[in-house]
Structure formats: structure tokens, C-alpha cells
Amino acid sequence: MGRVIEKFRYLSYIAIASLLVATVAALGWGMAKTISAVLIIARDWGQDPFTAVRLIELMDSFLIAIALFVFATGVYELFIGGANLPSWMLPHDLQELKDKLAGIIVLVMVVKFLEHLVEWDDPMGSLLFALAVAVVSAALIGLSRFVPKK
């Protein structure tokens, strides 16, 4: 039975391959947004009031792609092992992988808030959105800081 369980770890390749495909899709999404933003900036000579929003949205796309890639490499390292990647990318346990993901989620939420702030339609809605981002960020940071490490 032990050998069967050991072989089942290779099923993680399904998750890894799916995450890598999603990474490529997110990078393509970011590339398409980049081309669109550059064309709009060139056409309007940077006078479009939403230029900053478009540029911030680029960061969001690429942060999501990075999160997917980091998670894929983390799953690979935890279940298969032996990846020749920088040490900061390789988690040693599931908690460390969750901490890395939580940090990227906080960054994505901050970028989304900046997009919302630049559009600034509803001050009360912006305040509530900021509070929601702050509460979720605090919870994620708190969980990663105060959960005992083994």
C-alpha cells in the first residue's frame, strides 16, 4: 500500500500542468493588455484620463500570472522535488506555500484597490472597498505571521 501512495504523488502533475497552462494564459492576457495600453497611449499621446488605470491593470495581470507560476513550482517542489529554481520560490512545506500565495493575493487586492481609487465614482463605496481590502489583507498577513511554524 505504501508504494501505491508514493506513486499517487505523481497525480500532482495534473495540478502542475493546469497551473502552468493558466500561467501562460495569464501572461497572454497581460501581453494583450500591454499592447492595447501602448496603442491607446500612442494614439492619445498619454492624454486619456484612464491611462494610469490601464497601466495598473497590467500589473494585476502579471501578478496573477506570477502567483500561478509560484504555486505551480511550489506544488512541484512539495510533491516531486528537485526543481532547479531560486530558493525563495521553493517552499519547504504547505504552510510556506500558503504564505507565498497569501502575499501575492494581498498585492493583487492592493492593485485592484488602486484601480478602483483612480476611477473614484463613489466615495462611500471606495471607503468600504478599502476596509474590505484591509480586513482581508490583515487576516492573510495575520495567518501567515501568527500560525505556528513547525
PyMOL commands that set and color helices and strands:
alter all, ss='L'
color gray80, all
select helices_A, chain A and resi 2-44+51-79+87-89+94-119+123-146
alter helices_A, ss='H'
color red, helices_A
deselect
rebuild
show_as cartoon
